[in-house]
Each structure stands twice: as C-alpha cells, then as structure tokens.
Amino acid sequence: MQVYKAFFKVIQKNRAQILIYLVVFMALALILSGAYNPPQDTDFTKVKVNIAFINDDGDSQLVAGLKTYLGENANLVAIPDETQKLQDALFFRQVEYILRVPAGFTEDMLNGKEVQLEKTTVPDSTSNIYMDLLINKYLNTVKTYTTYLPGLSQDDLSQNLEKDLAEQSKVTMISNGTHSIYAEKSGYYFNYLSYSLFAILILGVCSVMLVFNDTDLKRRNLCSPIRSANMNMQMVLGNLSFAILTWLVLISASFIMYGSFMFTATGLLLLLNSFVFTLAVLSISYLIGNLVKSRGAMSAIANVFALGTSFISGVFVPQELLGANVLTIASFTPTYWYVKANNEITAAVSFNTGNLSSIFTSMVLVLAFGVAVLGVTLVLIKQRRVES
C-alpha cells in the first residue's frame, strides 16, 4: 500500500490549507446555530379594527343592529362628527375605518332599494377589506329577509339578524406532526457544509494529483515493481478514504449540536444527502486535479468553485430569494440540487411518497453529476495516456 500511504503523506503536508476551511465552517456553524431564532407561531388570531360609526339616519333598530354587530367584531371609537377631527383621527391611526350611515338608510333597506354607505379608510389596508366584508354580510342578510319576507317587522327582522349573524363556523387545524426545533437549524448547517466540503476536497485531491502527475515522478512509478492497475486502485482507495474521512469530520459537529435529532428520519436523510454530495464533489475534484498545473491555480479554482456555486445555488442566499435566471444557471451544478433536497427535507413535517420522490430525485441528479464528471475524467486520462 505504498501509493495509499504516499497519498496521505501529501495530504499531511497540505493540512494547513485544509484546516482553514474546516475551522471557518465550524465557526460559521456555531455562530449561525447560536443566532438562529425559531419561527414565531403563525396560527390565526382575530384582531379588532378601530372604527368610527356615524349615524345620520336617526334611531332605528336596523341601524342599532348594524352598530352592535360591528361592535362585536371591531372597536368602536367615539369621535365628534367634525371633518377636521375625523381626518386627524384617520391620519394618526386612532381609527382605520370611518363608516357613515346616510339619512333614509332604514327606509330604503326595508323597501328593498339599493343603499350606499359612506366610508373613509386607510388606503390599501387589510382592515378596509375586512370591514367591507362584515358590512356586506350584514346588508346582504337584511336584503335576503326584505326580499323573501317583505312584511317582516323591524323587531322580528332584528331578532332574526342577531340569530343568523351569531352563527359561526368551527375551524379545526389538522397537522400530521410538528417540526423539531432542530429541523431548520440542521438545514442551515448542512447547506453550509457544501462550501467547506467542496474547498477541502478540491485542495486535498488536487495537491495529491499535482505530485503524482509530475512527469518525472510518473516515469519513475512506471519503472517500479507495482503494477499500474494496483497503483490506480490504491489511488482510488486513497481518494475515497480522504472524501469519507472529510465527510465524517464535517458531520461530526452535527451530532454534538443536535444530538438524537440526527437519528430521526430528517437527520438521516440529511446525512444521506450530504454523503451523495460528497461522492459527486470527489468526482469533480478528481477532474480538476487532472487539469490543474500549479498550486496557485489549485487554490484559485478551489475558491471559485466553492464560493461561486455556494452563492448561486442557495447556500449563502436562500433559493427563494434568487432570480429565475440565476437558479437556471445554478441547476447545472450539483450544489443546487443538494441544497434543494436539504430544504425539502427540513421543510417536511412528515414524509410520504410525494415529498420523498422529489428528495430522492434531487439526490439522483447529484449522483448523476458525479458519474458524468467521472466519465469525462476517465476519457481525459485515457487520451493523455495514448498521447504519451
């Protein structure tokens, strides 16, 4: 296993560069994990709007019923019927909706005529729409009674309105499960893992390939008693060992920070996705290692690939905030599909055929990237061998 040992001796000599990316990743993971705030409860809660109710129609049971109904669903604020004071109240948000009942409202409603209430509201506000819905509900209910029971007295009409409008639908929220507090945290962790993994594998593999692809050393190796097939097998074993060792080191912190969560379905899928991504990155690193000619180029390419793919694929900026053109370009990189799978894994409350098929499709695409790049690399190596 001379080649295998030599592989890790070269890695050992380049440990300083590799450790930089490892330390940066661990620091980012700890900082982001500490700074993360869990999402607030997004359950629906009813909020009452401040409104002003002005009656120009005089006292009637119909107007009193409208005022009572609105008072149950909004806060009635007493404001003098003066233009300046009403405008000031609206401007300073003492009220968000001013409703004026015009003269003749009760008579027109009882006779089945069209009526138009006057309103002054905060432009483009949700409270405006909400109050319109409440008022229309009341008026439409009145219109239904006056249309089909035209001789109904105001007393009977008010009683029926109060009974009908008091009816409410019961809403039950059904959920298949709840998110763990570590779900989104671990998603950020494994997304950032792609940056360090890319940089470390490129630097490690390229540093070894630069040594073994040296012309003089290659000629000396060909003269050695070790067969070429055995030498290549040890080189492949060295690359796989280095990639798996790097993966184990990078994921080790997740077990410390998230504990037993990593043994849940979500945690295991994140680990599987990161391992598949490791194989794809190893394949890309092997191709780059057979193309670079100098250490300066090696460092530059490592930074370009690690940072570039991270920025456009959703590692540093969430994918939902990136433009369509950027995501189209990013879809030609394995990092995009890796991050996409991570996001789907952490967003799922439970796993079923639908979301699992999408997750595994992304993993297969990542693996396909690795196989395709490996094929190109083998063709390149064979072509060089023939030319030599």
Beta strands, then each sheet from edge to edge (+ up, - down):
strand 1: 49-55
strand 2: 74-76
strand 3: 97-101
strand 4: 118-121
sheet 1: 2+ 1+ 3+ 4-
end
